[in-house]
Amino acid sequence: MHLFLRDSFTFLFALGFVPLALRGVAIAALDGICYDAALLLTAVIDARLSRLPAGVAYQELLAARLAVGAETEVQIRFRNSSTHPVSLNHQG
């Protein structure tokens, strides 16, 4: 199972740690832990429901070195060995 984390997920996950910064308030810390646990559970459920159909595979082609802040070309190749057509929609 591949789990792709988007910037919005990372932001929401980090937001759950804000109550933990309020050390004097135990309820806020518990709320933050519950929030992050629910967010992780949602991400795992989404990953399981978003699986590729049987017979469809992909390969990621990345540069040998990745640099933070630098543009990097990433290629994703899909192969459909099933008899059914598959449509791909790019969201990003």
C-alpha positions, 0 to 999 in steps of 0.5 A: 500500500502506497500512501501519498501525503499531500501538503494539505495532509501534512498541514492538518497533521501538524495542526493536531500538535498545536493542542499538545503545545498547550502543556497546561491543558490535558484535555487539549493534549488529548484532543490533539492526539485524537485528532491526529489518530482520526486523520491517520485513520482517514488517510489509511482508509482513503489509501485502501479505497483508492487502489488501482484496478487489478491489472493496472500497474505504475512505475515512478521514474525519479532523478538520481538526486533530489534537491529541496526547492529545485525543480525535478522531473518525475515520470509516472508510467502506467501499464494496463494489462487488463482487458478493460479500459482505464481512464486517469485523471490528473489532480494536482 
